[in-house]
Amino acid sequence: MTFWHCRTTFAPLYEGDPRDRQAILGHHGEEFTRRVYQKPILDRQKASVNALEARLTGKVVTMPVRESA
């Protein structure tokens, strides 16, 4: 198995600069990378919607701390 077999998993999970993701995948533009490979992660998408709703309704939300690499 090579990196190219895992590219559809890599693209949505990559949290760095989108231009770096584009370069790693060897694409000519970030829009192409986003359109072709990046798929929404439903749990992350739902958590974002819930956090936004909480902020808009005035609820107190604790912000998760990201682990640094």
mmCIF file of the N, C-alpha and C atoms, coordinates in Angstrom:
data_MODEL
# 
_entry.id   MODEL 
# 
loop_
_atom_site.group_PDB 
_atom_site.id 
_atom_site.type_symbol 
_atom_site.label_atom_id 
_atom_site.label_alt_id 
_atom_site.label_comp_id 
_atom_site.label_asym_id 
_atom_site.label_entity_id 
_atom_site.label_seq_id 
_atom_site.pdbx_PDB_ins_code 
_atom_site.Cartn_x 
_atom_site.Cartn_y 
_atom_site.Cartn_z 
_atom_site.occupancy 
_atom_site.B_iso_or_equiv 
_atom_site.pdbx_formal_charge 
_atom_site.auth_seq_id 
_atom_site.auth_comp_id 
_atom_site.auth_asym_id 
_atom_site.auth_atom_id 
_atom_site.pdbx_PDB_model_num 
ATOM 1   N N  . MET A 1 1  ? 0.845   -1.174 0.000  1.00 0.00 ? 1  MET A N  1 
ATOM 2   C CA . MET A 1 1  ? 0.000   0.000  0.000  1.00 0.00 ? 1  MET A CA 1 
ATOM 3   C C  . MET A 1 1  ? 0.894   1.243  0.000  1.00 0.00 ? 1  MET A C  1 
ATOM 4   N N  . THR A 1 2  ? 0.531   2.228  -0.777 1.00 0.00 ? 2  THR A N  1 
ATOM 5   C CA . THR A 1 2  ? 1.314   3.449  -0.869 1.00 0.00 ? 2  THR A CA 1 
ATOM 6   C C  . THR A 1 2  ? 0.475   4.638  -0.411 1.00 0.00 ? 2  THR A C  1 
ATOM 7   N N  . PHE A 1 3  ? 1.130   5.784  -0.328 1.00 0.00 ? 3  PHE A N  1 
ATOM 8   C CA . PHE A 1 3  ? 0.438   7.022  0.036  1.00 0.00 ? 3  PHE A CA 1 
ATOM 9   C C  . PHE A 1 3  ? -0.733  7.281  -0.902 1.00 0.00 ? 3  PHE A C  1 
ATOM 10  N N  . TRP A 1 4  ? -0.553  7.000  -2.180 1.00 0.00 ? 4  TRP A N  1 
ATOM 11  C CA . TRP A 1 4  ? -1.602  7.307  -3.166 1.00 0.00 ? 4  TRP A CA 1 
ATOM 12  C C  . TRP A 1 4  ? -2.853  6.481  -2.942 1.00 0.00 ? 4  TRP A C  1 
ATOM 13  N N  . HIS A 1 5  ? -2.724  5.321  -2.319 1.00 0.00 ? 5  HIS A N  1 
ATOM 14  C CA . HIS A 1 5  ? -3.908  4.536  -1.986 1.00 0.00 ? 5  HIS A CA 1 
ATOM 15  C C  . HIS A 1 5  ? -4.707  5.194  -0.866 1.00 0.00 ? 5  HIS A C  1 
ATOM 16  N N  . CYS A 1 6  ? -4.053  6.017  -0.049 1.00 0.00 ? 6  CYS A N  1 
ATOM 17  C CA . CYS A 1 6  ? -4.679  6.620  1.127  1.00 0.00 ? 6  CYS A CA 1 
ATOM 18  C C  . CYS A 1 6  ? -5.008  8.101  0.945  1.00 0.00 ? 6  CYS A C  1 
ATOM 19  N N  . ARG A 1 7  ? -4.883  8.623  -0.253 1.00 0.00 ? 7  ARG A N  1 
ATOM 20  C CA . ARG A 1 7  ? -5.035  10.065 -0.455 1.00 0.00 ? 7  ARG A CA 1 
ATOM 21  C C  . ARG A 1 7  ? -6.432  10.577 -0.120 1.00 0.00 ? 7  ARG A C  1 
ATOM 22  N N  . THR A 1 8  ? -7.484  9.780  -0.331 1.00 0.00 ? 8  THR A N  1 
ATOM 23  C CA . THR A 1 8  ? -8.826  10.257 0.006  1.00 0.00 ? 8  THR A CA 1 
ATOM 24  C C  . THR A 1 8  ? -9.047  10.285 1.519  1.00 0.00 ? 8  THR A C  1 
ATOM 25  N N  . THR A 1 9  ? -8.267  9.543  2.269  1.00 0.00 ? 9  THR A N  1 
ATOM 26  C CA . THR A 1 9  ? -8.316  9.613  3.725  1.00 0.00 ? 9  THR A CA 1 
ATOM 27  C C  . THR A 1 9  ? -7.464  10.781 4.207  1.00 0.00 ? 9  THR A C  1 
ATOM 28  N N  . PHE A 1 10 ? -6.331  10.978 3.580  1.00 0.00 ? 10 PHE A N  1 
ATOM 29  C CA . PHE A 1 10 ? -5.409  12.038 3.980  1.00 0.00 ? 10 PHE A CA 1 
ATOM 30  C C  . PHE A 1 10 ? -6.018  13.428 3.802  1.00 0.00 ? 10 PHE A C  1 
ATOM 31  N N  . ALA A 1 11 ? -6.633  13.690 2.663  1.00 0.00 ? 11 ALA A N  1 
ATOM 32  C CA . ALA A 1 11 ? -7.105  15.043 2.332  1.00 0.00 ? 11 ALA A CA 1 
ATOM 33  C C  . ALA A 1 11 ? -8.057  15.632 3.373  1.00 0.00 ? 11 ALA A C  1 
ATOM 34  N N  . PRO A 1 12 ? -9.105  14.924 3.808  1.00 0.00 ? 12 PRO A N  1 
ATOM 35  C CA . PRO A 1 12 ? -9.994  15.545 4.795  1.00 0.00 ? 12 PRO A CA 1 
ATOM 36  C C  . PRO A 1 12 ? -9.403  15.619 6.199  1.00 0.00 ? 12 PRO A C  1 
ATOM 37  N N  . LEU A 1 13 ? -8.450  14.765 6.524  1.00 0.00 ? 13 LEU A N  1 
ATOM 38  C CA . LEU A 1 13 ? -7.891  14.752 7.876  1.00 0.00 ? 13 LEU A CA 1 
ATOM 39  C C  . LEU A 1 13 ? -6.720  15.711 8.052  1.00 0.00 ? 13 LEU A C  1 
ATOM 40  N N  . TYR A 1 14 ? -6.145  16.189 6.956  1.00 0.00 ? 14 TYR A N  1 
ATOM 41  C CA . TYR A 1 14 ? -4.990  17.084 7.027  1.00 0.00 ? 14 TYR A CA 1 
ATOM 42  C C  . TYR A 1 14 ? -5.417  18.427 7.605  1.00 0.00 ? 14 TYR A C  1 
ATOM 43  N N  . GLU A 1 15 ? -4.782  18.867 8.687  1.00 0.00 ? 15 GLU A N  1 
ATOM 44  C CA . GLU A 1 15 ? -5.177  20.101 9.367  1.00 0.00 ? 15 GLU A CA 1 
ATOM 45  C C  . GLU A 1 15 ? -4.201  21.251 9.157  1.00 0.00 ? 15 GLU A C  1 
ATOM 46  N N  . GLY A 1 16 ? -3.238  21.089 8.276  1.00 0.00 ? 16 GLY A N  1 
ATOM 47  C CA . GLY A 1 16 ? -2.263  22.138 8.025  1.00 0.00 ? 16 GLY A CA 1 
ATOM 48  C C  . GLY A 1 16 ? -2.751  23.126 6.980  1.00 0.00 ? 16 GLY A C  1 
ATOM 49  N N  . ASP A 1 17 ? -1.818  23.885 6.461  1.00 0.00 ? 17 ASP A N  1 
ATOM 50  C CA . ASP A 1 17 ? -2.102  24.872 5.420  1.00 0.00 ? 17 ASP A CA 1 
ATOM 51  C C  . ASP A 1 17 ? -2.623  24.165 4.172  1.00 0.00 ? 17 ASP A C  1 
ATOM 52  N N  . PRO A 1 18 ? -3.738  24.630 3.598  1.00 0.00 ? 18 PRO A N  1 
ATOM 53  C CA . PRO A 1 18 ? -4.284  23.998 2.387  1.00 0.00 ? 18 PRO A CA 1 
ATOM 54  C C  . PRO A 1 18 ? -3.294  23.966 1.224  1.00 0.00 ? 18 PRO A C  1 
ATOM 55  N N  . ARG A 1 19 ? -2.402  24.966 1.154  1.00 0.00 ? 19 ARG A N  1 
ATOM 56  C CA . ARG A 1 19 ? -1.409  24.963 0.079  1.00 0.00 ? 19 ARG A CA 1 
ATOM 57  C C  . ARG A 1 19 ? -0.413  23.821 0.258  1.00 0.00 ? 19 ARG A C  1 
ATOM 58  N N  . ASP A 1 20 ? -0.122  23.465 1.508  1.00 0.00 ? 20 ASP A N  1 
ATOM 59  C CA . ASP A 1 20 ? 0.762   22.323 1.754  1.00 0.00 ? 20 ASP A CA 1 
ATOM 60  C C  . ASP A 1 20 ? 0.079   21.026 1.320  1.00 0.00 ? 20 ASP A C  1 
ATOM 61  N N  . ARG A 1 21 ? -1.208  20.890 1.639  1.00 0.00 ? 21 ARG A N  1 
ATOM 62  C CA . ARG A 1 21 ? -1.954  19.700 1.214  1.00 0.00 ? 21 ARG A CA 1 
ATOM 63  C C  . ARG A 1 21 ? -1.934  19.595 -0.314 1.00 0.00 ? 21 ARG A C  1 
ATOM 64  N N  . GLN A 1 22 ? -2.143  20.715 -0.973 1.00 0.00 ? 22 GLN A N  1 
ATOM 65  C CA . GLN A 1 22 ? -2.119  20.759 -2.434 1.00 0.00 ? 22 GLN A CA 1 
ATOM 66  C C  . GLN A 1 22 ? -0.765  20.288 -2.968 1.00 0.00 ? 22 GLN A C  1 
ATOM 67  N N  . ALA A 1 23 ? 0.312   20.782 -2.363 1.00 0.00 ? 23 ALA A N  1 
ATOM 68  C CA . ALA A 1 23 ? 1.652   20.402 -2.811 1.00 0.00 ? 23 ALA A CA 1 
ATOM 69  C C  . ALA A 1 23 ? 1.930   18.922 -2.549 1.00 0.00 ? 23 ALA A C  1 
ATOM 70  N N  . ILE A 1 24 ? 1.512   18.433 -1.391 1.00 0.00 ? 24 ILE A N  1 
ATOM 71  C CA . ILE A 1 24 ? 1.734   17.026 -1.055 1.00 0.00 ? 24 ILE A CA 1 
ATOM 72  C C  . ILE A 1 24 ? 1.025   16.121 -2.057 1.00 0.00 ? 24 ILE A C  1 
ATOM 73  N N  . LEU A 1 25 ? -0.192  16.494 -2.443 1.00 0.00 ? 25 LEU A N  1 
ATOM 74  C CA . LEU A 1 25 ? -0.954  15.685 -3.386 1.00 0.00 ? 25 LEU A CA 1 
ATOM 75  C C  . LEU A 1 25 ? -0.540  15.926 -4.839 1.00 0.00 ? 25 LEU A C  1 
ATOM 76  N N  . GLY A 1 26 ? 0.270   16.968 -5.079 1.00 0.00 ? 26 GLY A N  1 
ATOM 77  C CA . GLY A 1 26 ? 0.763   17.236 -6.424 1.00 0.00 ? 26 GLY A CA 1 
ATOM 78  C C  . GLY A 1 26 ? -0.261  17.863 -7.350 1.00 0.00 ? 26 GLY A C  1 
ATOM 79  N N  . HIS A 1 27 ? -1.160  18.681 -6.808 1.00 0.00 ? 27 HIS A N  1 
ATOM 80  C CA . HIS A 1 27 ? -2.200  19.307 -7.615 1.00 0.00 ? 27 HIS A CA 1 
ATOM 81  C C  . HIS A 1 27 ? -1.826  20.719 -8.023 1.00 0.00 ? 27 HIS A C  1 
ATOM 82  N N  . HIS A 1 28 ? -2.454  21.193 -9.094 1.00 0.00 ? 28 HIS A N  1 
ATOM 83  C CA . HIS A 1 28 ? -2.157  22.523 -9.604 1.00 0.00 ? 28 HIS A CA 1 
ATOM 84  C C  . HIS A 1 28 ? -2.914  23.614 -8.854 1.00 0.00 ? 28 HIS A C  1 
ATOM 85  N N  . GLY A 1 29 ? -3.994  23.274 -8.157 1.00 0.00 ? 29 GLY A N  1 
ATOM 86  C CA . GLY A 1 29 ? -4.753  24.287 -7.425 1.00 0.00 ? 29 GLY A CA 1 
ATOM 87  C C  . GLY A 1 29 ? -5.486  23.703 -6.237 1.00 0.00 ? 29 GLY A C  1 
ATOM 88  N N  . GLU A 1 30 ? -5.666  24.519 -5.205 1.00 0.00 ? 30 GLU A N  1 
ATOM 89  C CA . GLU A 1 30 ? -6.352  24.058 -3.987 1.00 0.00 ? 30 GLU A CA 1 
ATOM 90  C C  . GLU A 1 30 ? -7.820  23.743 -4.271 1.00 0.00 ? 30 GLU A C  1 
ATOM 91  N N  . GLU A 1 31 ? -8.448  24.503 -5.150 1.00 0.00 ? 31 GLU A N  1 
ATOM 92  C CA . GLU A 1 31 ? -9.856  24.235 -5.485 1.00 0.00 ? 31 GLU A CA 1 
ATOM 93  C C  . GLU A 1 31 ? -10.018 22.824 -6.048 1.00 0.00 ? 31 GLU A C  1 
ATOM 94  N N  . PHE A 1 32 ? -9.095  22.412 -6.886 1.00 0.00 ? 32 PHE A N  1 
ATOM 95  C CA . PHE A 1 32 ? -9.125  21.047 -7.437 1.00 0.00 ? 32 PHE A CA 1 
ATOM 96  C C  . PHE A 1 32 ? -8.999  20.021 -6.318 1.00 0.00 ? 32 PHE A C  1 
ATOM 97  N N  . THR A 1 33 ? -8.066  20.249 -5.417 1.00 0.00 ? 33 THR A N  1 
ATOM 98  C CA . THR A 1 33 ? -7.859  19.320 -4.300 1.00 0.00 ? 33 THR A CA 1 
ATOM 99  C C  . THR A 1 33 ? -9.120  19.209 -3.458 1.00 0.00 ? 33 THR A C  1 
ATOM 100 N N  . ARG A 1 34 ? -9.698  20.351 -3.123 1.00 0.00 ? 34 ARG A N  1 
ATOM 101 C CA . ARG A 1 34 ? -10.903 20.353 -2.296 1.00 0.00 ? 34 ARG A CA 1 
ATOM 102 C C  . ARG A 1 34 ? -12.054 19.649 -3.007 1.00 0.00 ? 34 ARG A C  1 
ATOM 103 N N  . ARG A 1 35 ? -12.248 19.946 -4.268 1.00 0.00 ? 35 ARG A N  1 
ATOM 104 C CA . ARG A 1 35 ? -13.377 19.393 -5.017 1.00 0.00 ? 35 ARG A CA 1 
ATOM 105 C C  . ARG A 1 35 ? -13.253 17.883 -5.202 1.00 0.00 ? 35 ARG A C  1 
ATOM 106 N N  . VAL A 1 36 ? -12.060 17.402 -5.465 1.00 0.00 ? 36 VAL A N  1 
ATOM 107 C CA . VAL A 1 36 ? -11.880 15.992 -5.791 1.00 0.00 ? 36 VAL A CA 1 
ATOM 108 C C  . VAL A 1 36 ? -11.769 15.103 -4.559 1.00 0.00 ? 36 VAL A C  1 
ATOM 109 N N  . TYR A 1 37 ? -10.944 15.512 -3.597 1.00 0.00 ? 37 TYR A N  1 
ATOM 110 C CA . TYR A 1 37 ? -10.618 14.600 -2.501 1.00 0.00 ? 37 TYR A CA 1 
ATOM 111 C C  . TYR A 1 37 ? -11.305 14.875 -1.184 1.00 0.00 ? 37 TYR A C  1 
ATOM 112 N N  . GLN A 1 38 ? -11.440 16.119 -0.828 1.00 0.00 ? 38 GLN A N  1 
ATOM 113 C CA . GLN A 1 38 ? -11.878 16.404 0.527  1.00 0.00 ? 38 GLN A CA 1 
ATOM 114 C C  . GLN A 1 38 ? -13.357 16.105 0.707  1.00 0.00 ? 38 GLN A C  1 
ATOM 115 N N  . LYS A 1 39 ? -13.651 15.265 1.664  1.00 0.00 ? 39 LYS A N  1 
ATOM 116 C CA . LYS A 1 39 ? -15.016 14.899 2.009  1.00 0.00 ? 39 LYS A CA 1 
ATOM 117 C C  . LYS A 1 39 ? -15.280 15.387 3.432  1.00 0.00 ? 39 LYS A C  1 
ATOM 118 N N  . PRO A 1 40 ? -16.516 15.797 3.715  1.00 0.00 ? 40 PRO A N  1 
ATOM 119 C CA . PRO A 1 40 ? -16.797 16.241 5.079  1.00 0.00 ? 40 PRO A CA 1 
ATOM 120 C C  . PRO A 1 40 ? -16.744 15.067 6.057  1.00 0.00 ? 40 PRO A C  1 
ATOM 121 N N  . ILE A 1 41 ? -16.272 15.340 7.242  1.00 0.00 ? 41 ILE A N  1 
ATOM 122 C CA . ILE A 1 41 ? -16.275 14.339 8.308  1.00 0.00 ? 41 ILE A CA 1 
ATOM 123 C C  . ILE A 1 41 ? -17.494 14.657 9.158  1.00 0.00 ? 41 ILE A C  1 
ATOM 124 N N  . LEU A 1 42 ? -18.482 13.776 9.139  1.00 0.00 ? 42 LEU A N  1 
ATOM 125 C CA . LEU A 1 42 ? -19.787 14.072 9.716  1.00 0.00 ? 42 LEU A CA 1 
ATOM 126 C C  . LEU A 1 42 ? -19.722 14.440 11.195 1.00 0.00 ? 42 LEU A C  1 
ATOM 127 N N  . ASP A 1 43 ? -18.907 13.745 11.979 1.00 0.00 ? 43 ASP A N  1 
ATOM 128 C CA . ASP A 1 43 ? -18.811 14.072 13.406 1.00 0.00 ? 43 ASP A CA 1 
ATOM 129 C C  . ASP A 1 43 ? -18.265 15.482 13.601 1.00 0.00 ? 43 ASP A C  1 
ATOM 130 N N  . ARG A 1 44 ? -17.228 15.823 12.856 1.00 0.00 ? 44 ARG A N  1 
ATOM 131 C CA . ARG A 1 44 ? -16.626 17.145 12.959 1.00 0.00 ? 44 ARG A CA 1 
ATOM 132 C C  . ARG A 1 44 ? -17.608 18.216 12.470 1.00 0.00 ? 44 ARG A C  1 
ATOM 133 N N  . GLN A 1 45 ? -18.335 17.908 11.393 1.00 0.00 ? 45 GLN A N  1 
ATOM 134 C CA . GLN A 1 45 ? -19.312 18.834 10.836 1.00 0.00 ? 45 GLN A CA 1 
ATOM 135 C C  . GLN A 1 45 ? -20.433 19.101 11.850 1.00 0.00 ? 45 GLN A C  1 
ATOM 136 N N  . LYS A 1 46 ? -20.946 18.053 12.477 1.00 0.00 ? 46 LYS A N  1 
ATOM 137 C CA . LYS A 1 46 ? -22.016 18.200 13.465 1.00 0.00 ? 46 LYS A CA 1 
ATOM 138 C C  . LYS A 1 46 ? -21.524 18.983 14.682 1.00 0.00 ? 46 LYS A C  1 
ATOM 139 N N  . ALA A 1 47 ? -20.309 18.708 15.134 1.00 0.00 ? 47 ALA A N  1 
ATOM 140 C CA . ALA A 1 47 ? -19.744 19.430 16.279 1.00 0.00 ? 47 ALA A CA 1 
ATOM 141 C C  . ALA A 1 47 ? -19.604 20.918 15.960 1.00 0.00 ? 47 ALA A C  1 
ATOM 142 N N  . SER A 1 48 ? -19.214 21.248 14.743 1.00 0.00 ? 48 SER A N  1 
ATOM 143 C CA . SER A 1 48 ? -19.082 22.654 14.345 1.00 0.00 ? 48 SER A CA 1 
ATOM 144 C C  . SER A 1 48 ? -20.439 23.351 14.341 1.00 0.00 ? 48 SER A C  1 
ATOM 145 N N  . VAL A 1 49 ? -21.445 22.687 13.835 1.00 0.00 ? 49 VAL A N  1 
ATOM 146 C CA . VAL A 1 49 ? -22.796 23.261 13.818 1.00 0.00 ? 49 VAL A CA 1 
ATOM 147 C C  . VAL A 1 49 ? -23.303 23.467 15.243 1.00 0.00 ? 49 VAL A C  1 
ATOM 148 N N  . ASN A 1 50 ? -23.093 22.481 16.112 1.00 0.00 ? 50 ASN A N  1 
ATOM 149 C CA . ASN A 1 50 ? -23.528 22.609 17.500 1.00 0.00 ? 50 ASN A CA 1 
ATOM 150 C C  . ASN A 1 50 ? -22.809 23.746 18.223 1.00 0.00 ? 50 ASN A C  1 
ATOM 151 N N  . ALA A 1 51 ? -21.504 23.887 17.964 1.00 0.00 ? 51 ALA A N  1 
ATOM 152 C CA . ALA A 1 51 ? -20.734 24.962 18.600 1.00 0.00 ? 51 ALA A CA 1 
ATOM 153 C C  . ALA A 1 51 ? -21.218 26.328 18.112 1.00 0.00 ? 51 ALA A C  1 
ATOM 154 N N  . LEU A 1 52 ? -21.490 26.458 16.828 1.00 0.00 ? 52 LEU A N  1 
ATOM 155 C CA . LEU A 1 52 ? -21.991 27.716 16.284 1.00 0.00 ? 52 LEU A CA 1 
ATOM 156 C C  . LEU A 1 52 ? -23.358 28.053 16.859 1.00 0.00 ? 52 LEU A C  1 
ATOM 157 N N  . GLU A 1 53 ? -24.224 27.062 16.934 1.00 0.00 ? 53 GLU A N  1 
ATOM 158 C CA . GLU A 1 53 ? -25.549 27.287 17.504 1.00 0.00 ? 53 GLU A CA 1 
ATOM 159 C C  . GLU A 1 53 ? -25.445 27.731 18.962 1.00 0.00 ? 53 GLU A C  1 
ATOM 160 N N  . ALA A 1 54 ? -24.550 27.112 19.712 1.00 0.00 ? 54 ALA A N  1 
ATOM 161 C CA . ALA A 1 54 ? -24.370 27.484 21.114 1.00 0.00 ? 54 ALA A CA 1 
ATOM 162 C C  . ALA A 1 54 ? -23.879 28.924 21.242 1.00 0.00 ? 54 ALA A C  1 
ATOM 163 N N  . ARG A 1 55 ? -22.938 29.325 20.389 1.00 0.00 ? 55 ARG A N  1 
ATOM 164 C CA . ARG A 1 55 ? -22.450 30.704 20.434 1.00 0.00 ? 55 ARG A CA 1 
ATOM 165 C C  . ARG A 1 55 ? -23.551 31.698 20.076 1.00 0.00 ? 55 ARG A C  1 
ATOM 166 N N  . LEU A 1 56 ? -24.366 31.360 19.094 1.00 0.00 ? 56 LEU A N  1 
ATOM 167 C CA . LEU A 1 56 ? -25.428 32.265 18.661 1.00 0.00 ? 56 LEU A CA 1 
ATOM 168 C C  . LEU A 1 56 ? -26.550 32.380 19.683 1.00 0.00 ? 56 LEU A C  1 
ATOM 169 N N  . THR A 1 57 ? -26.759 31.348 20.481 1.00 0.00 ? 57 THR A N  1 
ATOM 170 C CA . THR A 1 57 ? -27.818 31.382 21.494 1.00 0.00 ? 57 THR A CA 1 
ATOM 171 C C  . THR A 1 57 ? -27.297 31.804 22.861 1.00 0.00 ? 57 THR A C  1 
ATOM 172 N N  . GLY A 1 58 ? -25.999 32.078 22.969 1.00 0.00 ? 58 GLY A N  1 
ATOM 173 C CA . GLY A 1 58 ? -25.432 32.582 24.214 1.00 0.00 ? 58 GLY A CA 1 
ATOM 174 C C  . GLY A 1 58 ? -25.029 31.519 25.210 1.00 0.00 ? 58 GLY A C  1 
ATOM 175 N N  . LYS A 1 59 ? -25.022 30.260 24.818 1.00 0.00 ? 59 LYS A N  1 
ATOM 176 C CA . LYS A 1 59 ? -24.599 29.191 25.724 1.00 0.00 ? 59 LYS A CA 1 
ATOM 177 C C  . LYS A 1 59 ? -23.086 29.228 25.876 1.00 0.00 ? 59 LYS A C  1 
ATOM 178 N N  . VAL A 1 60 ? -22.607 28.798 27.031 1.00 0.00 ? 60 VAL A N  1 
ATOM 179 C CA . VAL A 1 60 ? -21.165 28.733 27.267 1.00 0.00 ? 60 VAL A CA 1 
ATOM 180 C C  . VAL A 1 60 ? -20.656 27.411 26.714 1.00 0.00 ? 60 VAL A C  1 
ATOM 181 N N  . VAL A 1 61 ? -19.650 27.509 25.865 1.00 0.00 ? 61 VAL A N  1 
ATOM 182 C CA . VAL A 1 61 ? -19.080 26.322 25.231 1.00 0.00 ? 61 VAL A CA 1 
ATOM 183 C C  . VAL A 1 61 ? -17.603 26.266 25.553 1.00 0.00 ? 61 VAL A C  1 
ATOM 184 N N  . THR A 1 62 ? -17.137 25.113 25.999 1.00 0.00 ? 62 THR A N  1 
ATOM 185 C CA . THR A 1 62 ? -15.701 24.958 26.236 1.00 0.00 ? 62 THR A CA 1 
ATOM 186 C C  . THR A 1 62 ? -15.034 24.627 24.911 1.00 0.00 ? 62 THR A C  1 
ATOM 187 N N  . MET A 1 63 ? -13.929 25.274 24.652 1.00 0.00 ? 63 MET A N  1 
ATOM 188 C CA . MET A 1 63 ? -13.202 25.051 23.412 1.00 0.00 ? 63 MET A CA 1 
ATOM 189 C C  . MET A 1 63 ? -12.188 23.940 23.626 1.00 0.00 ? 63 MET A C  1 
ATOM 190 N N  . PRO A 1 64 ? -12.202 22.921 22.760 1.00 0.00 ? 64 PRO A N  1 
ATOM 191 C CA . PRO A 1 64 ? -11.217 21.843 22.891 1.00 0.00 ? 64 PRO A CA 1 
ATOM 192 C C  . PRO A 1 64 ? -9.819  22.359 22.554 1.00 0.00 ? 64 PRO A C  1 
ATOM 193 N N  . VAL A 1 65 ? -8.833  21.828 23.248 1.00 0.00 ? 65 VAL A N  1 
ATOM 194 C CA . VAL A 1 65 ? -7.447  22.205 22.999 1.00 0.00 ? 65 VAL A CA 1 
ATOM 195 C C  . VAL A 1 65 ? -6.869  21.220 22.012 1.00 0.00 ? 65 VAL A C  1 
ATOM 196 N N  . ARG A 1 66 ? -6.322  21.735 20.901 1.00 0.00 ? 66 ARG A N  1 
ATOM 197 C CA . ARG A 1 66 ? -5.711  20.864 19.903 1.00 0.00 ? 66 ARG A CA 1 
ATOM 198 C C  . ARG A 1 66 ? -4.329  20.430 20.369 1.00 0.00 ? 66 ARG A C  1 
ATOM 199 N N  . GLU A 1 67 ? -4.026  19.201 20.073 1.00 0.00 ? 67 GLU A N  1 
ATOM 200 C CA . GLU A 1 67 ? -2.688  18.702 20.385 1.00 0.00 ? 67 GLU A CA 1 
ATOM 201 C C  . GLU A 1 67 ? -1.730  19.223 19.331 1.00 0.00 ? 67 GLU A C  1 
ATOM 202 N N  . SER A 1 68 ? -0.590  19.703 19.777 1.00 0.00 ? 68 SER A N  1 
ATOM 203 C CA . SER A 1 68 ? 0.401   20.171 18.795 1.00 0.00 ? 68 SER A CA 1 
ATOM 204 C C  . SER A 1 68 ? 1.262   18.995 18.349 1.00 0.00 ? 68 SER A C  1 
ATOM 205 N N  . ALA A 1 69 ? 1.679   19.076 17.103 1.00 0.00 ? 69 ALA A N  1 
ATOM 206 C CA . ALA A 1 69 ? 2.439   17.961 16.503 1.00 0.00 ? 69 ALA A CA 1 
ATOM 207 C C  . ALA A 1 69 ? 3.856   17.942 16.971 1.00 0.00 ? 69 ALA A C  1 
# 
